[in-house]
Amino acid sequence: TRPLPFETRRRELVRNLLVAFDSHDRFVRLAALVDRDGSRCKPRDTTLRDATIAALEPVMREGARRRLFAARQASTYARMMHGALRSLFLWRASPAEPIATEGELLVDAFLRGVMPR
């Protein structure tokens, strides 16, 4: 099947994020663990979250412009995708395995849920 108009951009963005995480895995793993352990003591730094969502939102708006889903859902889908990426990273951070190879699966699973049936 042909890719969706925004699918190529989404796959590239996810692949680049996961490759960046893999290339700095020790630092990112430590930052995630400190963030998780210190979450009760201090307010969270939302810089990475905000930047990731800001990068995902235009891709989702493109899908909405193409009427693949309602425009009002674009921001929510961007946050959901960020949550899926974060979950994947935290899941893979414990055994310290590379996660870049999981990006295609994540995008496939996400798009099947977004696309009209």
Biopython code that builds the backbone (N, CA, C, O; Angstrom):
import numpy as np
from Bio.PDB.StructureBuilder import StructureBuilder

atoms = [
    (1, "THR", "N", (0.832, -1.184, 0.000)),
    (1, "THR", "CA", (0.000, 0.000, 0.000)),
    (1, "THR", "C", (0.878, 1.250, 0.000)),
    (1, "THR", "O", (2.016, 1.248, 0.469)),
    (2, "ARG", "N", (0.307, 2.295, -0.537)),
    (2, "ARG", "CA", (1.048, 3.565, -0.578)),
    (2, "ARG", "C", (1.056, 4.199, 0.806)),
    (2, "ARG", "O", (0.074, 4.113, 1.543)),
    (3, "PRO", "N", (2.177, 4.839, 1.157)),
    (3, "PRO", "CA", (2.216, 5.496, 2.468)),
    (3, "PRO", "C", (1.269, 6.686, 2.504)),
    (3, "PRO", "O", (0.991, 7.300, 1.474)),
    (4, "LEU", "N", (0.780, 7.006, 3.685)),
    (4, "LEU", "CA", (-0.039, 8.191, 3.879)),
    (4, "LEU", "C", (0.813, 9.423, 3.607)),
    (4, "LEU", "O", (2.038, 9.354, 3.708)),
    (5, "PRO", "N", (0.185, 10.558, 3.261)),
    (5, "PRO", "CA", (0.959, 11.759, 2.924)),
    (5, "PRO", "C", (1.932, 12.185, 4.020)),
    (5, "PRO", "O", (3.015, 12.681, 3.708)),
    (6, "PHE", "N", (1.587, 12.010, 5.268)),
    (6, "PHE", "CA", (2.459, 12.436, 6.356)),
    (6, "PHE", "C", (3.267, 11.286, 6.944)),
    (6, "PHE", "O", (4.076, 11.500, 7.848)),
    (7, "GLU", "N", (3.064, 10.089, 6.454)),
    (7, "GLU", "CA", (3.692, 8.902, 7.036)),
    (7, "GLU", "C", (5.211, 8.924, 6.909)),
    (7, "GLU", "O", (5.913, 8.558, 7.853)),
    (8, "THR", "N", (5.721, 9.341, 5.775)),
    (8, "THR", "CA", (7.172, 9.374, 5.565)),
    (8, "THR", "C", (7.833, 10.314, 6.563)),
    (8, "THR", "O", (8.868, 9.983, 7.141)),
    (9, "ARG", "N", (7.233, 11.494, 6.768)),
    (9, "ARG", "CA", (7.785, 12.447, 7.745)),
    (9, "ARG", "C", (7.737, 11.869, 9.146)),
    (9, "ARG", "O", (8.697, 12.007, 9.905)),
    (10, "ARG", "N", (6.634, 11.221, 9.502)),
    (10, "ARG", "CA", (6.490, 10.639, 10.841)),
    (10, "ARG", "C", (7.546, 9.564, 11.052)),
    (10, "ARG", "O", (8.203, 9.532, 12.093)),
    (11, "ARG", "N", (7.712, 8.681, 10.065)),
    (11, "ARG", "CA", (8.706, 7.608, 10.202)),
    (11, "ARG", "C", (10.118, 8.184, 10.350)),
    (11, "ARG", "O", (10.904, 7.706, 11.169)),
    (12, "GLU", "N", (10.433, 9.201, 9.565)),
    (12, "GLU", "CA", (11.760, 9.820, 9.643)),
    (12, "GLU", "C", (11.978, 10.477, 11.004)),
    (12, "GLU", "O", (13.046, 10.334, 11.599)),
    (13, "LEU", "N", (10.976, 11.193, 11.494)),
    (13, "LEU", "CA", (11.090, 11.858, 12.791)),
    (13, "LEU", "C", (11.289, 10.831, 13.907)),
    (13, "LEU", "O", (12.174, 10.994, 14.747)),
    (14, "VAL", "N", (10.479, 9.782, 13.919)),
    (14, "VAL", "CA", (10.596, 8.747, 14.951)),
    (14, "VAL", "C", (11.947, 8.050, 14.855)),
    (14, "VAL", "O", (12.607, 7.824, 15.869)),
    (15, "ARG", "N", (12.359, 7.711, 13.634)),
    (15, "ARG", "CA", (13.658, 7.051, 13.447)),
    (15, "ARG", "C", (14.797, 7.933, 13.973)),
    (15, "ARG", "O", (15.688, 7.448, 14.670)),
    (16, "ASN", "N", (14.767, 9.219, 13.640)),
    (16, "ASN", "CA", (15.811, 10.135, 14.095)),
    (16, "ASN", "C", (15.821, 10.294, 15.616)),
    (16, "ASN", "O", (16.888, 10.337, 16.228)),
    (17, "LEU", "N", (14.641, 10.381, 16.222)),
    (17, "LEU", "CA", (14.569, 10.471, 17.682)),
    (17, "LEU", "C", (15.164, 9.229, 18.339)),
    (17, "LEU", "O", (15.950, 9.337, 19.280)),
    (18, "LEU", "N", (14.792, 8.059, 17.844)),
    (18, "LEU", "CA", (15.260, 6.825, 18.461)),
    (18, "LEU", "C", (16.756, 6.609, 18.228)),
    (18, "LEU", "O", (17.450, 6.093, 19.104)),
    (19, "VAL", "N", (17.253, 6.997, 17.060)),
    (19, "VAL", "CA", (18.698, 6.908, 16.803)),
    (19, "VAL", "C", (19.438, 7.850, 17.754)),
    (19, "VAL", "O", (20.489, 7.494, 18.286)),
    (20, "ALA", "N", (18.893, 9.048, 17.967)),
    (20, "ALA", "CA", (19.523, 9.991, 18.908)),
    (20, "ALA", "C", (19.524, 9.411, 20.317)),
    (20, "ALA", "O", (20.525, 9.512, 21.026)),
    (21, "PHE", "N", (18.424, 8.810, 20.727)),
    (21, "PHE", "CA", (18.379, 8.182, 22.049)),
    (21, "PHE", "C", (19.412, 7.064, 22.138)),
    (21, "PHE", "O", (20.124, 6.949, 23.136)),
    (22, "ASP", "N", (19.490, 6.246, 21.100)),
    (22, "ASP", "CA", (20.464, 5.147, 21.115)),
    (22, "ASP", "C", (21.898, 5.660, 21.181)),
    (22, "ASP", "O", (22.735, 5.076, 21.870)),
    (23, "SER", "N", (22.186, 6.746, 20.471)),
    (23, "SER", "CA", (23.565, 7.241, 20.443)),
    (23, "SER", "C", (23.973, 7.902, 21.757)),
    (23, "SER", "O", (25.164, 8.059, 22.027)),
    (24, "HIS", "N", (23.003, 8.288, 22.568)),
    (24, "HIS", "CA", (23.284, 8.898, 23.870)),
    (24, "HIS", "C", (22.587, 8.103, 24.969)),
    (24, "HIS", "O", (22.104, 8.672, 25.947)),
    (25, "ASP", "N", (22.541, 6.800, 24.800)),
    (25, "ASP", "CA", (21.709, 5.969, 25.675)),
    (25, "ASP", "C", (22.078, 6.056, 27.151)),
    (25, "ASP", "O", (21.187, 6.051, 28.000)),
    (26, "ARG", "N", (23.346, 6.134, 27.475)),
    (26, "ARG", "CA", (23.729, 6.200, 28.898)),
    (26, "ARG", "C", (23.204, 7.471, 29.552)),
    (26, "ARG", "O", (22.645, 7.436, 30.649)),
    (27, "PHE", "N", (23.390, 8.589, 28.866)),
    (27, "PHE", "CA", (22.922, 9.857, 29.415)),
    (27, "PHE", "C", (21.398, 9.877, 29.510)),
    (27, "PHE", "O", (20.845, 10.249, 30.544)),
    (28, "VAL", "N", (20.719, 9.477, 28.432)),
    (28, "VAL", "CA", (19.260, 9.527, 28.419)),
    (28, "VAL", "C", (18.677, 8.566, 29.453)),
    (28, "VAL", "O", (17.690, 8.890, 30.113)),
    (29, "ARG", "N", (19.275, 7.403, 29.594)),
    (29, "ARG", "CA", (18.804, 6.434, 30.591)),
    (29, "ARG", "C", (18.958, 7.026, 32.002)),
    (29, "ARG", "O", (18.052, 6.926, 32.829)),
    (30, "LEU", "N", (20.107, 7.635, 32.255)),
    (30, "LEU", "CA", (20.331, 8.258, 33.557)),
    (30, "LEU", "C", (19.328, 9.389, 33.791)),
    (30, "LEU", "O", (18.748, 9.493, 34.872)),
    (31, "ALA", "N", (19.127, 10.226, 32.792)),
    (31, "ALA", "CA", (18.179, 11.335, 32.923)),
    (31, "ALA", "C", (16.769, 10.817, 33.190)),
    (31, "ALA", "O", (16.048, 11.381, 34.013)),
    (32, "ALA", "N", (16.373, 9.751, 32.503)),
    (32, "ALA", "CA", (15.034, 9.177, 32.703)),
    (32, "ALA", "C", (14.891, 8.613, 34.111)),
    (32, "ALA", "O", (13.855, 8.787, 34.752)),
    (33, "LEU", "N", (15.925, 7.944, 34.587)),
    (33, "LEU", "CA", (15.866, 7.375, 35.932)),
    (33, "LEU", "C", (15.835, 8.468, 37.002)),
    (33, "LEU", "O", (15.088, 8.361, 37.974)),
    (34, "VAL", "N", (16.642, 9.517, 36.827)),
    (34, "VAL", "CA", (16.641, 10.631, 37.776)),
    (34, "VAL", "C", (15.289, 11.323, 37.748)),
    (34, "VAL", "O", (14.750, 11.677, 38.797)),
    (35, "ASP", "N", (14.730, 11.519, 36.543)),
    (35, "ASP", "CA", (13.424, 12.160, 36.409)),
    (35, "ASP", "C", (12.364, 11.333, 37.126)),
    (35, "ASP", "O", (11.529, 11.880, 37.846)),
    (36, "ARG", "N", (12.395, 10.039, 36.934)),
    (36, "ARG", "CA", (11.406, 9.160, 37.553)),
    (36, "ARG", "C", (11.562, 9.161, 39.071)),
    (36, "ARG", "O", (10.575, 9.276, 39.797)),
    (37, "ASP", "N", (12.792, 9.035, 39.548)),
    (37, "ASP", "CA", (13.028, 8.954, 40.989)),
    (37, "ASP", "C", (12.812, 10.291, 41.687)),
    (37, "ASP", "O", (12.402, 10.318, 42.848)),
    (38, "GLY", "N", (13.077, 11.383, 41.011)),
    (38, "GLY", "CA", (12.951, 12.687, 41.647)),
    (38, "GLY", "C", (11.635, 13.376, 41.386)),
    (38, "GLY", "O", (11.458, 14.530, 41.775)),
    (39, "SER", "N", (10.702, 12.697, 40.734)),
    (39, "SER", "CA", (9.465, 13.358, 40.332)),
    (39, "SER", "C", (8.639, 13.848, 41.513)),
    (39, "SER", "O", (7.845, 14.776, 41.356)),
    (40, "ARG", "N", (8.802, 13.253, 42.685)),
    (40, "ARG", "CA", (8.025, 13.677, 43.851)),
    (40, "ARG", "C", (8.674, 14.874, 44.554)),
    (40, "ARG", "O", (8.029, 15.573, 45.336)),
    (41, "CYS", "N", (9.944, 15.093, 44.267)),
    (41, "CYS", "CA", (10.696, 16.118, 44.995)),
    (41, "CYS", "C", (10.725, 17.461, 44.285)),
    (41, "CYS", "O", (10.807, 18.501, 44.938)),
    (42, "LYS", "N", (10.661, 17.456, 42.991)),
    (42, "LYS", "CA", (10.836, 18.704, 42.247)),
    (42, "LYS", "C", (9.923, 18.700, 41.037)),
    (42, "LYS", "O", (9.499, 17.643, 40.570)),
    (43, "PRO", "N", (9.621, 19.891, 40.529)),
    (43, "PRO", "CA", (8.823, 19.930, 39.298)),
    (43, "PRO", "C", (9.634, 19.346, 38.136)),
    (43, "PRO", "O", (10.856, 19.487, 38.087)),
    (44, "ARG", "N", (8.956, 18.704, 37.226)),
    (44, "ARG", "CA", (9.643, 18.092, 36.081)),
    (44, "ARG", "C", (10.055, 19.143, 35.067)),
    (44, "ARG", "O", (9.370, 20.147, 34.873)),
    (45, "ASP", "N", (11.182, 18.895, 34.427)),
    (45, "ASP", "CA", (11.620, 19.726, 33.317)),
    (45, "ASP", "C", (10.925, 19.185, 32.078)),
    (45, "ASP", "O", (11.118, 18.024, 31.717)),
    (46, "THR", "N", (10.135, 19.999, 31.437)),
    (46, "THR", "CA", (9.332, 19.538, 30.303)),
    (46, "THR", "C", (9.942, 19.910, 28.954)),
    (46, "THR", "O", (9.263, 19.822, 27.931)),
    (47, "THR", "N", (11.197, 20.320, 28.933)),
    (47, "THR", "CA", (11.820, 20.782, 27.694)),
    (47, "THR", "C", (11.789, 19.716, 26.607)),
    (47, "THR", "O", (11.354, 19.990, 25.488)),
    (48, "LEU", "N", (12.242, 18.508, 26.917)),
    (48, "LEU", "CA", (12.270, 17.446, 25.908)),
    (48, "LEU", "C", (10.858, 17.074, 25.471)),
    (48, "LEU", "O", (10.596, 16.905, 24.280)),
    (49, "ARG", "N", (9.952, 16.948, 26.435)),
    (49, "ARG", "CA", (8.561, 16.627, 26.100)),
    (49, "ARG", "C", (7.982, 17.679, 25.170)),
    (49, "ARG", "O", (7.404, 17.346, 24.135)),
    (50, "ASP", "N", (8.132, 18.943, 25.532)),
    (50, "ASP", "CA", (7.563, 20.029, 24.732)),
    (50, "ASP", "C", (8.165, 20.072, 23.330)),
    (50, "ASP", "O", (7.449, 20.299, 22.355)),
    (51, "ALA", "N", (9.477, 19.857, 23.224)),
    (51, "ALA", "CA", (10.143, 19.880, 21.909)),
    (51, "ALA", "C", (9.680, 18.709, 21.041)),
    (51, "ALA", "O", (9.468, 18.867, 19.839)),
    (52, "THR", "N", (9.527, 17.548, 21.650)),
    (52, "THR", "CA", (9.079, 16.374, 20.885)),
    (52, "THR", "C", (7.654, 16.577, 20.394)),
    (52, "THR", "O", (7.357, 16.319, 19.227)),
    (53, "ILE", "N", (6.778, 17.033, 21.268)),
    (53, "ILE", "CA", (5.387, 17.262, 20.866)),
    (53, "ILE", "C", (5.320, 18.349, 19.798)),
    (53, "ILE", "O", (4.542, 18.241, 18.850)),
    (54, "ALA", "N", (6.127, 19.389, 19.945)),
    (54, "ALA", "CA", (6.151, 20.467, 18.939)),
    (54, "ALA", "C", (6.609, 19.947, 17.582)),
    (54, "ALA", "O", (6.159, 20.449, 16.551)),
    (55, "ALA", "N", (7.485, 18.964, 17.560)),
    (55, "ALA", "CA", (7.933, 18.379, 16.289)),
    (55, "ALA", "C", (6.873, 17.449, 15.717)),
    (55, "ALA", "O", (6.747, 17.338, 14.497)),
    (56, "LEU", "N", (6.112, 16.781, 16.573)),
    (56, "LEU", "CA", (5.092, 15.836, 16.108)),
    (56, "LEU", "C", (3.813, 16.525, 15.639)),
    (56, "LEU", "O", (3.151, 16.031, 14.727)),
    (57, "GLU", "N", (3.457, 17.649, 16.242)),
    (57, "GLU", "CA", (2.196, 18.306, 15.921)),
    (57, "GLU", "C", (2.052, 18.711, 14.451)),
    (57, "GLU", "O", (0.991, 18.479, 13.872)),
    (58, "PRO", "N", (3.075, 19.306, 13.821)),
    (58, "PRO", "CA", (2.901, 19.673, 12.406)),
    (58, "PRO", "C", (2.666, 18.452, 11.516)),
    (58, "PRO", "O", (1.930, 18.533, 10.533)),
    (59, "VAL", "N", (3.276, 17.349, 11.851)),
    (59, "VAL", "CA", (3.083, 16.127, 11.068)),
    (59, "VAL", "C", (1.636, 15.663, 11.215)),
    (59, "VAL", "O", (1.008, 15.262, 10.235)),
    (60, "MET", "N", (1.112, 15.717, 12.428)),
    (60, "MET", "CA", (-0.273, 15.309, 12.642)),
    (60, "MET", "C", (-1.237, 16.294, 11.994)),
    (60, "MET", "O", (-2.261, 15.882, 11.450)),
    (61, "ARG", "N", (-0.928, 17.590, 12.041)),
    (61, "ARG", "CA", (-1.800, 18.576, 11.381)),
    (61, "ARG", "C", (-1.867, 18.325, 9.869)),
    (61, "ARG", "O", (-2.901, 18.538, 9.237)),
    (62, "GLU", "N", (-0.743, 17.871, 9.304)),
    (62, "GLU", "CA", (-0.742, 17.544, 7.875)),
    (62, "GLU", "C", (-1.726, 16.410, 7.592)),
    (62, "GLU", "O", (-2.469, 16.464, 6.612)),
    (63, "GLY", "N", (-1.734, 15.390, 8.439)),
    (63, "GLY", "CA", (-2.693, 14.301, 8.285)),
    (63, "GLY", "C", (-4.129, 14.787, 8.415)),
    (63, "GLY", "O", (-5.012, 14.330, 7.689)),
    (64, "ALA", "N", (-4.362, 15.711, 9.338)),
    (64, "ALA", "CA", (-5.706, 16.267, 9.517)),
    (64, "ALA", "C", (-6.111, 17.099, 8.304)),
    (64, "ALA", "O", (-7.259, 17.044, 7.864)),
    (65, "ARG", "N", (-5.157, 17.874, 7.759)),
    (65, "ARG", "CA", (-5.446, 18.661, 6.557)),
    (65, "ARG", "C", (-5.870, 17.761, 5.402)),
    (65, "ARG", "O", (-6.675, 18.157, 4.558)),
    (66, "ARG", "N", (-5.326, 16.555, 5.371)),
    (66, "ARG", "CA", (-5.667, 15.592, 4.320)),
    (66, "ARG", "C", (-6.925, 14.801, 4.665)),
    (66, "ARG", "O", (-7.290, 13.859, 3.962)),
    (67, "ARG", "N", (-7.586, 15.197, 5.763)),
    (67, "ARG", "CA", (-8.856, 14.600, 6.202)),
    (67, "ARG", "C", (-8.739, 13.117, 6.562)),
    (67, "ARG", "O", (-9.670, 12.338, 6.357)),
    (68, "LEU", "N", (-7.583, 12.747, 7.101)),
    (68, "LEU", "CA", (-7.394, 11.376, 7.557)),
    (68, "LEU", "C", (-7.972, 11.189, 8.951)),
    (68, "LEU", "O", (-8.268, 10.067, 9.360)),
    (69, "PHE", "N", (-8.133, 12.289, 9.679)),
    (69, "PHE", "CA", (-8.780, 12.293, 10.981)),
    (69, "PHE", "C", (-9.140, 13.742, 11.291)),
    (69, "PHE", "O", (-8.690, 14.656, 10.599)),
    (70, "ALA", "N", (-9.934, 13.951, 12.308)),
    (70, "ALA", "CA", (-10.411, 15.293, 12.649)),
    (70, "ALA", "C", (-9.255, 16.189, 13.097)),
    (70, "ALA", "O", (-8.376, 15.761, 13.844)),
    (71, "ALA", "N", (-9.271, 17.434, 12.630)),
    (71, "ALA", "CA", (-8.216, 18.391, 12.971)),
    (71, "ALA", "C", (-8.134, 18.617, 14.481)),
    (71, "ALA", "O", (-7.044, 18.840, 15.007)),
    (72, "ARG", "N", (-9.256, 18.563, 15.178)),
    (72, "ARG", "CA", (-9.247, 18.799, 16.629)),
    (72, "ARG", "C", (-8.446, 17.720, 17.367)),
    (72, "ARG", "O", (-8.096, 17.907, 18.533)),
    (73, "GLN", "N", (-8.153, 16.604, 16.710)),
    (73, "GLN", "CA", (-7.426, 15.508, 17.342)),
    (73, "GLN", "C", (-5.919, 15.565, 17.103)),
    (73, "GLN", "O", (-5.182, 14.775, 17.694)),
    (74, "ALA", "N", (-5.447, 16.461, 16.266)),
    (74, "ALA", "CA", (-4.020, 16.493, 15.904)),
    (74, "ALA", "C", (-3.115, 16.665, 17.126)),
    (74, "ALA", "O", (-2.132, 15.937, 17.267)),
    (75, "SER", "N", (-3.427, 17.606, 17.999)),
    (75, "SER", "CA", (-2.587, 17.825, 19.187)),
    (75, "SER", "C", (-2.645, 16.628, 20.124)),
    (75, "SER", "O", (-1.630, 16.231, 20.697)),
    (76, "THR", "N", (-3.819, 16.060, 20.276)),
    (76, "THR", "CA", (-3.956, 14.881, 21.142)),
    (76, "THR", "C", (-3.153, 13.722, 20.578)),
    (76, "THR", "O", (-2.474, 13.020, 21.328)),
    (77, "TYR", "N", (-3.220, 13.509, 19.269)),
    (77, "TYR", "CA", (-2.449, 12.423, 18.657)),
    (77, "TYR", "C", (-0.949, 12.660, 18.802)),
    (77, "TYR", "O", (-0.190, 11.710, 18.999)),
    (78, "ALA", "N", (-0.514, 13.914, 18.708)),
    (78, "ALA", "CA", (0.910, 14.224, 18.900)),
    (78, "ALA", "C", (1.339, 13.864, 20.322)),
    (78, "ALA", "O", (2.408, 13.286, 20.519)),
    (79, "ARG", "N", (0.510, 14.202, 21.314)),
    (79, "ARG", "CA", (0.833, 13.852, 22.700)),
    (79, "ARG", "C", (0.812, 12.345, 22.911)),
    (79, "ARG", "O", (1.639, 11.806, 23.647)),
    (80, "MET", "N", (-0.131, 11.664, 22.267)),
    (80, "MET", "CA", (-0.192, 10.200, 22.376)),
    (80, "MET", "C", (1.060, 9.560, 21.778)),
    (80, "MET", "O", (1.614, 8.616, 22.340)),
    (81, "MET", "N", (1.498, 10.083, 20.636)),
    (81, "MET", "CA", (2.698, 9.547, 20.000)),
    (81, "MET", "C", (3.911, 9.787, 20.885)),
    (81, "MET", "O", (4.769, 8.914, 21.016)),
    (82, "HIS", "N", (3.985, 10.973, 21.496)),
    (82, "HIS", "CA", (5.073, 11.247, 22.432)),
    (82, "HIS", "C", (5.032, 10.246, 23.589)),
    (82, "HIS", "O", (6.068, 9.712, 23.985)),
    (83, "GLY", "N", (3.860, 9.997, 24.120)),
    (83, "GLY", "CA", (3.722, 9.035, 25.212)),
    (83, "GLY", "C", (4.165, 7.640, 24.805)),
    (83, "GLY", "O", (4.804, 6.931, 25.581)),
    (84, "ALA", "N", (3.823, 7.252, 23.585)),
    (84, "ALA", "CA", (4.241, 5.931, 23.089)),
    (84, "ALA", "C", (5.760, 5.868, 22.946)),
    (84, "ALA", "O", (6.375, 4.861, 23.298)),
    (85, "LEU", "N", (6.367, 6.938, 22.431)),
    (85, "LEU", "CA", (7.825, 6.987, 22.309)),
    (85, "LEU", "C", (8.489, 6.913, 23.685)),
    (85, "LEU", "O", (9.462, 6.184, 23.877)),
    (86, "ARG", "N", (7.956, 7.668, 24.628)),
    (86, "ARG", "CA", (8.524, 7.674, 25.981)),
    (86, "ARG", "C", (8.391, 6.292, 26.622)),
    (86, "ARG", "O", (9.331, 5.796, 27.243)),
    (87, "SER", "N", (7.235, 5.686, 26.469)),
    (87, "SER", "CA", (7.033, 4.341, 27.034)),
    (87, "SER", "C", (7.999, 3.341, 26.427)),
    (87, "SER", "O", (8.586, 2.521, 27.133)),
    (88, "LEU", "N", (8.159, 3.417, 25.111)),
    (88, "LEU", "CA", (9.091, 2.516, 24.439)),
    (88, "LEU", "C", (10.506, 2.725, 24.969)),
    (88, "LEU", "O", (11.229, 1.767, 25.240)),
    (89, "PHE", "N", (10.887, 3.989, 25.111)),
    (89, "PHE", "CA", (12.236, 4.259, 25.607)),
    (89, "PHE", "C", (12.421, 3.732, 27.033)),
    (89, "PHE", "O", (13.420, 3.074, 27.323)),
    (90, "LEU", "N", (11.477, 4.014, 27.913)),
    (90, "LEU", "CA", (11.614, 3.563, 29.303)),
    (90, "LEU", "C", (11.613, 2.047, 29.401)),
    (90, "LEU", "O", (12.326, 1.475, 30.225)),
    (91, "TRP", "N", (10.826, 1.399, 28.573)),
    (91, "TRP", "CA", (10.780, -0.060, 28.567)),
    (91, "TRP", "C", (12.130, -0.630, 28.136)),
    (91, "TRP", "O", (12.604, -1.614, 28.706)),
    (92, "ARG", "N", (12.746, -0.012, 27.132)),
    (92, "ARG", "CA", (14.023, -0.505, 26.614)),
    (92, "ARG", "C", (15.204, -0.007, 27.427)),
    (92, "ARG", "O", (16.301, -0.549, 27.295)),
    (93, "ALA", "N", (15.020, 1.006, 28.263)),
    (93, "ALA", "CA", (16.148, 1.563, 29.020)),
    (93, "ALA", "C", (16.617, 0.613, 30.107)),
    (93, "ALA", "O", (17.805, 0.585, 30.428)),
    (94, "SER", "N", (15.707, -0.169, 30.683)),
    (94, "SER", "CA", (16.129, -1.051, 31.772)),
    (94, "SER", "C", (17.163, -2.072, 31.322)),
    (94, "SER", "O", (18.212, -2.180, 31.957)),
    (95, "PRO", "N", (16.911, -2.833, 30.245)),
    (95, "PRO", "CA", (17.959, -3.769, 29.827)),
    (95, "PRO", "C", (19.035, -3.116, 28.967)),
    (95, "PRO", "O", (19.966, -3.793, 28.532)),
    (96, "ALA", "N", (18.927, -1.826, 28.716)),
    (96, "ALA", "CA", (19.895, -1.080, 27.904)),
    (96, "ALA", "C", (20.063, -1.672, 26.517)),
    (96, "ALA", "O", (21.182, -1.893, 26.055)),
    (97, "GLU", "N", (18.954, -1.926, 25.864)),
    (97, "GLU", "CA", (18.973, -2.432, 24.489)),
    (97, "GLU", "C", (18.676, -1.285, 23.536)),
    (97, "GLU", "O", (17.977, -0.342, 23.907)),
    (98, "PRO", "N", (19.196, -1.350, 22.315)),
    (98, "PRO", "CA", (18.891, -0.297, 21.342)),
    (98, "PRO", "C", (17.396, -0.276, 21.022)),
    (98, "PRO", "O", (16.745, -1.320, 21.004)),
    (99, "ILE", "N", (16.858, 0.918, 20.769)),
    (99, "ILE", "CA", (15.434, 1.018, 20.485)),
    (99, "ILE", "C", (15.123, 1.510, 19.068)),
    (99, "ILE", "O", (13.961, 1.508, 18.661)),
    (100, "ALA", "N", (16.133, 1.926, 18.322)),
    (100, "ALA", "CA", (15.877, 2.492, 16.998)),
    (100, "ALA", "C", (15.117, 1.520, 16.101)),
    (100, "ALA", "O", (14.319, 1.947, 15.266)),
    (101, "THR", "N", (15.351, 0.237, 16.260)),
    (101, "THR", "CA", (14.678, -0.751, 15.413)),
    (101, "THR", "C", (13.193, -0.869, 15.725)),
    (101, "THR", "O", (12.441, -1.410, 14.915)),
    (102, "GLU", "N", (12.754, -0.380, 16.875)),
    (102, "GLU", "CA", (11.347, -0.466, 17.259)),
    (102, "GLU", "C", (10.499, 0.656, 16.659)),
    (102, "GLU", "O", (9.272, 0.618, 16.754)),
    (103, "GLY", "N", (11.131, 1.646, 16.047)),
    (103, "GLY", "CA", (10.412, 2.801, 15.523)),
    (103, "GLY", "C", (9.384, 2.459, 14.463)),
    (103, "GLY", "O", (8.271, 2.985, 14.488)),
    (104, "GLU", "N", (9.738, 1.590, 13.535)),
    (104, "GLU", "CA", (8.797, 1.215, 12.480)),
    (104, "GLU", "C", (7.557, 0.551, 13.061)),
    (104, "GLU", "O", (6.436, 0.845, 12.648)),
    (105, "LEU", "N", (7.761, -0.341, 14.013)),
    (105, "LEU", "CA", (6.639, -1.017, 14.652)),
    (105, "LEU", "C", (5.747, -0.016, 15.375)),
    (105, "LEU", "O", (4.522, -0.104, 15.298)),
    (106, "LEU", "N", (6.356, 0.931, 16.073)),
    (106, "LEU", "CA", (5.585, 1.934, 16.792)),
    (106, "LEU", "C", (4.738, 2.764, 15.835)),
    (106, "LEU", "O", (3.555, 2.988, 16.092)),
    (107, "VAL", "N", (5.329, 3.221, 14.737)),
    (107, "VAL", "CA", (4.581, 4.031, 13.768)),
    (107, "VAL", "C", (3.478, 3.194, 13.124)),
    (107, "VAL", "O", (2.355, 3.675, 12.969)),
    (108, "ASP", "N", (3.773, 1.964, 12.752)),
    (108, "ASP", "CA", (2.742, 1.106, 12.171)),
    (108, "ASP", "C", (1.562, 0.943, 13.123)),
    (108, "ASP", "O", (0.408, 1.090, 12.720)),
    (109, "ALA", "N", (1.850, 0.642, 14.369)),
    (109, "ALA", "CA", (0.773, 0.446, 15.362)),
    (109, "ALA", "C", (-0.014, 1.730, 15.559)),
    (109, "ALA", "O", (-1.241, 1.697, 15.656)),
    (110, "PHE", "N", (0.671, 2.848, 15.619)),
    (110, "PHE", "CA", (-0.014, 4.107, 15.826)),
    (110, "PHE", "C", (-0.901, 4.460, 14.635)),
    (110, "PHE", "O", (-2.046, 4.872, 14.820)),
    (111, "LEU", "N", (-0.391, 4.307, 13.430)),
    (111, "LEU", "CA", (-1.161, 4.692, 12.253)),
    (111, "LEU", "C", (-2.364, 3.790, 12.019)),
    (111, "LEU", "O", (-3.392, 4.268, 11.539)),
    (112, "ARG", "N", (-2.276, 2.547, 12.330)),
    (112, "ARG", "CA", (-3.439, 1.668, 12.168)),
    (112, "ARG", "C", (-4.566, 2.104, 13.079)),
    (112, "ARG", "O", (-5.740, 1.948, 12.742)),
    (113, "GLY", "N", (-4.216, 2.648, 14.233)),
    (113, "GLY", "CA", (-5.239, 3.116, 15.153)),
    (113, "GLY", "C", (-5.828, 4.446, 14.763)),
    (113, "GLY", "O", (-6.962, 4.754, 15.131)),
    (114, "VAL", "N", (-5.073, 5.246, 14.019)),
    (114, "VAL", "CA", (-5.503, 6.583, 13.624)),
    (114, "VAL", "C", (-6.306, 6.553, 12.334)),
    (114, "VAL", "O", (-7.254, 7.322, 12.173)),
    (115, "MET", "N", (-5.937, 5.682, 11.428)),
    (115, "MET", "CA", (-6.567, 5.661, 10.117)),
    (115, "MET", "C", (-8.017, 5.185, 10.205)),
    (115, "MET", "O", (-8.335, 4.310, 11.010)),
    (116, "PRO", "N", (-8.894, 5.759, 9.382)),
    (116, "PRO", "CA", (-10.283, 5.288, 9.385)),
    (116, "PRO", "C", (-10.346, 3.815, 8.955)),
    (116, "PRO", "O", (-9.571, 3.363, 8.112)),
    (117, "ARG", "N", (-11.263, 3.105, 9.540)),
    (117, "ARG", "CA", (-11.403, 1.676, 9.216)),
    (117, "ARG", "C", (-12.389, 1.455, 8.107)),
    (117, "ARG", "O", (-12.627, 0.314, 7.710)),
]
sb = StructureBuilder()
sb.init_structure("model")
sb.init_model(0)
sb.init_chain("A")
sb.init_seg("    ")
for serial, (resi, resn, name, xyz) in enumerate(atoms, 1):
    if name == "N":
        sb.init_residue(resn, " ", resi, " ")
    sb.init_atom(name, np.array(xyz, "f"), 0.0, 1.0, " ", f" {name:<3s}", serial, name[0])
structure = sb.get_structure()
